[in-house]
C-alpha cells in the first residue's frame, strides 16, 4: 500500500470490519469442529457448506437492493447487533440443551441465520466503501481492507480451535457476540455519506429488474470485472483441498498443511502492499486478465514441483496474485458503479463468489479421483486461462 488513507471514519470502518472478521473466522472453525465432534460424520460436516451458501443465493438480490434503498451504516449496525443477540441466545440454548441431536440441529440453524445476516452485511459494506472513499483512493482503500481481512482471518483461524478446546463452544459463542457488538459500536461512530433517497419508495422487485438493465448497459470495465470474478473462482475454489492433497503427497502432515495455508495468507498480505504500484505499470483493462493467467500457471507449477520449499514459494506467489486480483476487481466494480446501484451490483459479486466454488470443488475432487492431482489442476487451470482469454479478447475487440 503506497500510503494509508488519513480518515478517522475510514479507520473506524476498518476497525469495525476487523472485529467482525475475527469473530466470523474463529466461529467458523469452532462450529465446524463442534459439528464434527457431535456427529463424527464427514458428510454431515460437508452439508454445513450448503447451509452457508443457500442464504447468499436466496437473499443476495434482495439485500443488494436494500443496500441501495436504505442507510448502509444502519444496515451494518443492525446486522452486527443481530449477530450479537443471536450468539447470546445460541449460547444460552447450548447451555440448557444437553441433547446431541438437538445440538446438531442448533448448529445448522445458527450457521444458516449467520449466513443470512452476512448476505445483508456484504453488499452494504461494499456500498459503504464506495460512498466513503473517492475514486482515486479506492485501490488504497481496498488494499487496506484486504490486508485487514487476511490478518484477521489468520488470527481467527489460530484462535478457533484453541478457544473450543480451552473454553468450550458456549464461551466461544459468547466471545464472538462481544466482538460483533464491538463492531456495531465502532460503526456507530463512523460517518458514512448518504446520497439521494429518491428511490427509497420503489419496490424491491422493481429495483432488482433495474439492476439487470443497469448491468446490461454498464461500462466494459465493470462487465469485465464481474466476468473475471467468476472466472478466477474456477481456479481459486479448490485451493484448500489442493493444500490438503499436497501436504499428503509431500509427507508433511498437518504441520505442513498449516505451513502451506500460512504461506498463501502471507502472500495475500504482501499483495495488498503492491496494488497501487501495479496499476502504474499495467492498464486497468489488462491487469486482471494477466493476474488470472499468472495465478493459474503458478497453481499448475505448484502441483508439479516435488520440492517442499519450491511448493511453499509458489504458493506464496499464488497468494500475492490472488490478493491483487481481488483488490482490483473490487476497485473496478466500485469505481464503475454509480452510488444508486452499488448495493445491487455488490449482490452479483456475492453470488459470483459463492456459487461457483462448491461446483468446482466437486468437479476437482472427481478429477483427482479418476486421474490425479496434477491432471486435475492442469484441466481446471487451463480451462480458467481459456475462458479468461475469451473474455479478454472479446472485450478488447
GUVO-849654 format. One record per residue (C-alpha): residue in one letter; residue number from 1; x, y, z. Coordinates in nm, 3 decimals, m for minus. Each point is the difference from the previous one (the first is absolute). Last residue first. Example, Ala and Ser with C-alpha at 12.3 -4.5 7.8 and 13.67 -1.06 7.14 Angstrom:
2
- residuo_num_c1_c2_c3
- S_2_1.367_m0.106_0.714
- A_1_m0.137_m0.344_0.066
***
This chain:
397
- residuo_num_c1_c2_c3
- X_397_m1.231_m0.621_m2.972
- X_396_0.162_0.039_0.339
- X_395_m0.311_m0.130_0.176
- X_394_m0.018_m0.312_m0.218
- X_393_0.374_m0.066_0.027
- X_392_m0.007_0.032_0.381
- X_391_m0.314_m0.213_0.042
- X_390_0.144_m0.278_m0.221
- X_389_0.338_0.023_0.174
- X_388_m0.166_m0.033_0.341
- X_387_m0.191_m0.309_m0.121
- X_386_0.320_m0.156_m0.137
- X_385_0.205_0.081_0.312
- X_384_m0.263_m0.144_0.236
- X_383_m0.034_m0.314_m0.214
- X_382_0.379_m0.040_0.017
- X_381_m0.035_0.037_0.376
- X_380_m0.263_m0.270_0.052
- X_379_0.158_m0.248_m0.243
- X_378_0.353_0.052_0.133
- X_377_m0.111_m0.029_0.363
- X_376_m0.186_m0.326_m0.066
- X_375_0.289_m0.142_m0.204
- X_374_0.245_0.075_0.283
- X_373_m0.231_m0.109_0.284
- X_372_m0.067_m0.342_m0.150
- X_371_m0.232_m0.166_m0.256
- X_370_m0.333_m0.158_0.102
- X_369_0.000_0.121_0.361
- X_368_0.181_0.328_m0.065
- X_367_m0.250_0.077_m0.277
- X_366_m0.294_m0.074_0.232
- X_365_0.143_0.221_0.275
- X_364_0.054_0.282_m0.252
- X_363_m0.360_m0.029_m0.120
- X_362_m0.132_0.010_0.357
- X_361_0.225_0.298_0.079
- X_360_m0.115_0.178_m0.317
- X_359_m0.369_m0.038_0.089
- X_358_0.051_0.109_0.363
- X_357_0.215_0.299_m0.113
- X_356_m0.223_0.136_m0.283
- X_355_m0.297_0.130_0.209
- X_354_0.164_0.205_0.276
- X_353_0.229_0.261_m0.158
- X_352_m0.213_0.068_m0.307
- X_351_m0.307_0.023_0.223
- X_350_0.173_0.255_0.223
- X_349_0.111_0.205_m0.301
- X_348_m0.354_0.000_m0.136
- X_347_m0.108_0.134_0.340
- X_346_0.268_0.269_m0.033
- X_345_m0.172_0.114_m0.321
- X_344_m0.319_0.041_0.201
- X_343_0.170_0.198_0.274
- X_342_0.194_0.224_m0.242
- X_341_m0.310_0.094_m0.202
- X_340_m0.085_0.355_0.109
- X_339_0.360_0.082_0.091
- X_338_0.098_m0.053_m0.364
- X_337_0.217_m0.297_m0.095
- X_336_0.328_0.033_m0.192
- X_335_0.220_0.082_0.299
- X_334_m0.155_m0.255_0.235
- X_333_0.026_m0.284_m0.255
- X_332_0.350_0.115_m0.102
- X_331_0.120_0.007_0.361
- X_330_m0.151_m0.338_0.091
- X_329_0.159_m0.163_m0.307
- X_328_0.332_0.173_0.068
- X_327_0.020_m0.110_0.364
- X_326_m0.117_m0.357_m0.074
- X_325_0.260_m0.037_m0.278
- X_324_0.277_0.136_0.221
- X_323_m0.083_m0.248_0.277
- X_322_m0.002_m0.298_m0.238
- X_321_0.330_0.107_m0.159
- X_320_0.174_0.036_0.339
- X_319_m0.140_m0.327_0.138
- X_318_0.106_m0.182_m0.316
- X_317_0.353_0.133_0.064
- X_316_0.006_m0.145_0.354
- X_315_m0.131_m0.328_m0.142
- X_314_0.297_m0.001_m0.239
- X_313_0.245_0.055_0.286
- X_312_m0.159_m0.276_0.213
- X_311_0.015_m0.241_m0.295
- X_310_0.362_0.096_m0.067
- X_309_0.088_m0.074_0.362
- X_308_m0.177_m0.337_m0.009
- X_307_0.169_m0.122_m0.322
- X_306_m0.208_m0.232_m0.220
- X_305_m0.122_0.276_m0.238
- X_304_m0.296_m0.099_m0.219
- X_303_m0.283_0.109_0.233
- X_302_0.153_0.346_0.048
- X_301_0.078_0.048_m0.371
- X_300_m0.369_m0.036_m0.087
- X_299_m0.095_0.242_0.279
- X_298_0.258_0.254_m0.122
- X_297_m0.136_m0.021_m0.355
- X_296_m0.355_0.064_0.124
- X_295_0.109_0.302_0.206
- X_294_0.195_0.148_m0.292
- X_293_m0.298_m0.036_m0.235
- X_292_m0.235_0.154_0.256
- X_291_0.246_0.283_0.072
- X_290_0.042_0.076_m0.372
- X_289_m0.377_0.018_m0.053
- X_288_m0.037_0.216_0.311
- X_287_0.259_0.254_m0.120
- X_286_m0.117_0.045_m0.359
- X_285_m0.292_0.245_0.006
- X_284_0.155_0.198_0.286
- X_283_0.327_0.050_m0.190
- X_282_0.324_m0.136_0.148
- X_281_0.304_0.178_0.145
- X_280_m0.153_0.274_0.215
- X_279_m0.279_m0.241_0.095
- X_278_0.258_m0.233_0.155
- X_277_0.132_0.270_0.234
- X_276_m0.337_0.056_0.170
- X_275_m0.044_m0.374_0.057
- X_274_0.342_m0.069_0.156
- X_273_m0.077_0.010_0.372
- X_272_m0.314_m0.216_m0.018
- X_271_0.194_m0.273_m0.179
- X_270_0.225_m0.048_0.303
- X_269_m0.308_m0.092_0.205
- X_268_m0.112_m0.257_m0.258
- X_267_0.350_m0.148_m0.005
- X_266_m0.015_m0.033_0.379
- X_265_m0.336_m0.177_m0.032
- X_264_0.129_m0.243_m0.264
- X_263_0.307_m0.082_0.209
- X_262_m0.222_m0.040_0.309
- X_261_m0.213_m0.258_m0.181
- X_260_0.304_m0.192_m0.125
- X_259_0.163_0.003_0.343
- X_258_m0.322_m0.110_0.173
- X_257_m0.032_m0.292_m0.242
- X_256_0.362_m0.087_0.071
- X_255_m0.072_m0.020_0.371
- X_254_m0.300_m0.223_m0.076
- X_253_0.216_m0.256_m0.181
- X_252_0.304_0.089_m0.210
- X_251_0.030_m0.323_m0.200
- X_250_0.035_0.198_m0.327
- X_249_m0.303_m0.177_m0.149
- X_248_m0.203_0.054_0.319
- X_247_0.079_0.370_0.022
- X_246_m0.073_0.033_m0.370
- X_245_m0.338_m0.169_0.042
- X_244_m0.100_0.224_0.293
- X_243_0.124_0.312_m0.179
- X_242_m0.199_m0.096_m0.310
- X_241_m0.314_m0.029_0.210
- X_240_0.057_0.357_0.117
- X_239_0.072_0.121_m0.356
- X_238_m0.310_m0.160_m0.155
- X_237_m0.193_0.328_m0.047
- X_236_0.291_0.220_m0.121
- X_235_0.016_m0.126_m0.360
- X_234_m0.368_0.014_m0.088
- X_233_m0.032_0.302_0.231
- X_232_0.227_0.190_m0.239
- X_231_m0.269_m0.029_m0.267
- X_230_m0.294_0.127_0.206
- X_229_0.186_0.313_0.111
- X_228_0.135_0.040_m0.353
- X_227_m0.353_0.022_m0.139
- X_226_m0.092_0.262_0.261
- X_225_0.313_0.202_m0.082
- X_224_m0.066_m0.019_m0.375
- X_223_m0.354_0.129_0.042
- X_222_0.129_0.293_0.208
- X_221_0.288_0.075_m0.241
- X_220_m0.229_m0.003_m0.304
- X_219_m0.229_0.259_0.157
- X_218_m0.360_m0.076_0.095
- X_217_m0.298_m0.036_m0.237
- X_216_m0.081_m0.362_0.086
- X_215_0.101_0.056_0.361
- X_214_m0.252_0.282_0.036
- X_213_m0.278_m0.201_m0.162
- X_212_0.066_m0.285_0.242
- X_211_0.002_0.247_0.291
- X_210_m0.331_0.151_m0.112
- X_209_m0.168_m0.340_0.028
- X_208_0.126_m0.022_0.359
- X_207_m0.129_0.353_0.069
- X_206_m0.347_m0.101_m0.115
- X_205_m0.008_m0.294_0.238
- X_204_0.113_0.219_0.288
- X_203_m0.289_0.240_m0.059
- X_202_0.092_0.362_m0.033
- X_201_m0.056_0.232_0.295
- X_200_0.370_0.048_0.077
- X_199_0.088_0.084_m0.359
- X_198_0.017_0.376_0.060
- X_197_0.227_m0.049_0.303
- X_196_0.285_0.204_m0.147
- X_195_0.331_m0.078_0.167
- X_194_0.115_m0.083_0.349
- X_193_0.358_0.047_0.114
- X_192_0.133_m0.244_0.265
- X_191_0.131_0.157_0.320
- X_190_0.141_m0.256_0.243
- X_189_m0.106_0.009_0.367
- X_188_m0.274_m0.263_m0.038
- X_187_0.242_m0.221_m0.194
- X_186_0.216_m0.030_0.312
- X_185_m0.303_m0.104_0.208
- X_184_m0.111_m0.262_m0.255
- X_183_0.348_m0.154_m0.018
- X_182_0.016_m0.015_0.380
- X_181_m0.336_m0.180_0.005
- X_180_0.135_m0.251_m0.252
- X_179_0.309_m0.049_0.219
- X_178_m0.214_m0.058_0.310
- X_177_m0.211_m0.259_m0.184
- X_176_0.312_m0.190_m0.103
- X_175_0.112_m0.019_0.363
- X_174_m0.340_m0.144_0.100
- X_173_0.014_m0.255_m0.281
- X_172_0.348_m0.105_0.116
- X_171_m0.130_m0.026_0.357
- X_170_m0.269_m0.246_m0.116
- X_169_0.234_m0.196_m0.231
- X_168_0.259_m0.081_0.267
- X_167_0.260_0.206_0.189
- X_166_0.318_m0.192_m0.082
- X_165_m0.071_m0.234_m0.294
- X_164_m0.256_0.226_m0.166
- X_163_0.223_0.305_0.049
- X_162_0.314_m0.168_m0.136
- X_161_m0.174_m0.125_m0.315
- X_160_m0.135_0.342_m0.090
- X_159_0.288_0.220_0.117
- X_158_0.252_m0.088_m0.272
- X_157_m0.266_0.025_m0.271
- X_156_m0.124_0.330_0.144
- X_155_0.347_0.156_0.013
- X_154_0.076_m0.115_m0.355
- X_153_m0.338_0.126_m0.122
- X_152_0.056_0.331_0.178
- X_151_0.331_0.054_m0.178
- X_150_m0.154_m0.094_m0.335
- X_149_m0.305_0.223_0.043
- X_148_0.204_0.298_0.125
- X_147_0.233_m0.018_m0.302
- X_146_m0.298_m0.045_m0.235
- X_145_m0.161_0.315_0.143
- X_144_0.323_0.201_m0.021
- X_143_0.048_m0.104_m0.363
- X_142_m0.364_0.089_m0.066
- X_141_0.054_0.349_0.141
- X_140_0.328_0.053_m0.188
- X_139_m0.161_m0.108_m0.327
- X_138_m0.306_0.216_0.073
- X_137_0.204_0.316_0.067
- X_136_m0.038_0.160_m0.344
- X_135_m0.371_m0.084_m0.006
- X_134_m0.093_0.188_0.318
- X_133_m0.066_m0.203_0.313
- X_132_m0.309_0.006_0.224
- X_131_m0.275_m0.079_m0.252
- X_130_0.180_m0.291_m0.170
- X_129_0.124_m0.134_0.333
- X_128_m0.352_0.007_0.147
- X_127_m0.145_m0.168_m0.310
- X_126_0.245_m0.289_0.039
- X_125_m0.097_m0.027_0.369
- X_124_m0.369_0.010_m0.089
- X_123_0.044_m0.280_m0.254
- X_122_0.181_m0.219_0.260
- X_121_m0.217_0.053_0.310
- X_120_m0.331_m0.118_m0.148
- X_119_0.140_m0.338_m0.112
- X_118_0.183_m0.016_0.334
- X_117_m0.333_0.011_0.183
- X_116_m0.127_m0.297_m0.201
- X_115_0.331_m0.182_0.056
- X_114_m0.030_0.047_0.376
- X_113_m0.358_m0.133_m0.024
- X_112_0.113_m0.314_m0.186
- X_111_0.300_m0.064_0.227
- X_110_m0.215_0.027_0.313
- X_109_m0.271_m0.227_m0.143
- X_108_0.261_m0.263_m0.090
- X_107_0.159_0.024_0.345
- X_106_m0.341_m0.020_0.171
- X_105_m0.083_m0.318_m0.193
- X_104_0.329_m0.154_0.118
- X_103_m0.076_0.104_0.359
- X_102_m0.349_m0.153_m0.027
- X_101_0.153_m0.331_m0.109
- X_100_0.264_0.014_0.275
- X_99_m0.247_0.073_0.281
- X_98_0.117_0.206_0.297
- X_97_m0.204_0.313_m0.073
- X_96_0.039_0.264_0.273
- X_95_0.352_0.123_m0.073
- X_94_m0.044_m0.043_m0.375
- X_93_m0.318_0.209_0.019
- X_92_0.165_0.282_0.198
- X_91_0.297_0.008_m0.238
- X_90_m0.241_0.016_m0.294
- X_89_m0.193_0.289_0.156
- X_88_0.324_0.194_0.054
- X_87_0.117_m0.088_m0.351
- X_86_m0.323_0.126_m0.157
- X_85_0.007_0.323_0.204
- X_84_0.350_0.093_m0.120
- X_83_m0.082_m0.110_m0.354
- X_82_m0.304_0.229_0.002
- X_81_0.218_0.283_0.136
- X_80_0.240_m0.062_m0.289
- X_79_m0.278_m0.003_m0.260
- X_78_m0.160_0.316_0.144
- X_77_0.326_0.197_0.005
- X_76_0.081_m0.091_m0.361
- X_75_m0.357_0.080_m0.112
- X_74_0.005_0.333_0.185
- X_73_0.326_0.099_m0.171
- X_72_m0.139_m0.093_m0.338
- X_71_m0.305_0.229_0.031
- X_70_m0.274_m0.138_m0.225
- X_69_m0.089_m0.049_m0.365
- X_68_0.333_m0.101_m0.151
- X_67_0.094_m0.246_0.276
- X_66_m0.357_m0.135_m0.005
- X_65_0.035_m0.075_m0.370
- X_64_0.316_m0.199_0.070
- X_63_m0.169_m0.180_0.289
- X_62_m0.291_m0.104_m0.224
- X_61_0.228_m0.119_m0.278
- X_60_0.222_m0.192_0.242
- X_59_m0.277_m0.159_0.211
- X_58_m0.052_m0.348_m0.146
- X_57_0.347_m0.066_m0.146
- X_56_0.185_0.138_0.303
- X_55_m0.242_m0.180_0.232
- X_54_0.072_m0.333_m0.178
- X_53_0.381_0.022_0.022
- X_52_0.056_m0.043_0.374
- X_51_m0.265_m0.270_0.051
- X_50_0.141_m0.185_m0.301
- X_49_0.350_0.018_0.146
- X_48_m0.128_m0.162_0.321
- X_47_m0.083_m0.311_m0.203
- X_46_0.374_m0.072_m0.006
- X_45_m0.006_m0.049_0.378
- X_44_m0.296_m0.237_m0.035
- X_43_0.190_m0.196_m0.265
- X_42_0.317_m0.014_0.212
- X_41_m0.184_m0.165_0.288
- X_40_0.139_m0.008_0.354
- X_39_m0.334_0.163_0.089
- X_38_0.051_0.209_0.317
- X_37_0.379_0.031_m0.035
- X_36_m0.029_0.088_m0.370
- X_35_m0.265_0.261_0.076
- X_34_0.220_0.150_0.271
- X_33_0.294_0.020_m0.241
- X_32_m0.200_0.183_m0.266
- X_31_m0.168_0.230_0.254
- X_30_0.333_0.100_0.158
- X_29_0.178_0.041_m0.335
- X_28_m0.270_0.230_m0.140
- X_27_m0.032_0.179_0.335
- X_26_0.373_0.077_m0.015
- X_25_m0.033_0.169_m0.339
- X_24_m0.330_0.180_0.046
- X_23_0.117_0.151_0.331
- X_22_0.331_0.112_m0.147
- X_21_m0.183_0.149_m0.299
- X_20_m0.249_0.200_0.207
- X_19_0.271_0.142_0.226
- X_18_0.211_0.095_m0.303
- X_17_m0.295_0.143_m0.196
- X_16_m0.083_0.235_0.288
- X_15_0.364_0.107_0.011
- X_14_m0.002_0.060_m0.377
- X_13_m0.318_0.210_0.024
- X_12_0.150_0.196_0.291
- X_11_0.319_0.054_m0.201
- X_10_m0.207_0.122_m0.295
- X_9_m0.178_0.247_0.230
- X_8_0.329_0.121_0.150
- X_7_0.126_0.077_m0.349
- X_6_0.364_0.010_m0.104
- X_5_m0.005_m0.270_m0.266
- X_4_0.318_m0.202_0.037
- X_3_0.287_0.027_m0.241
- X_2_0.140_m0.182_m0.301
- X_1_m0.151_m0.330_0.106
***
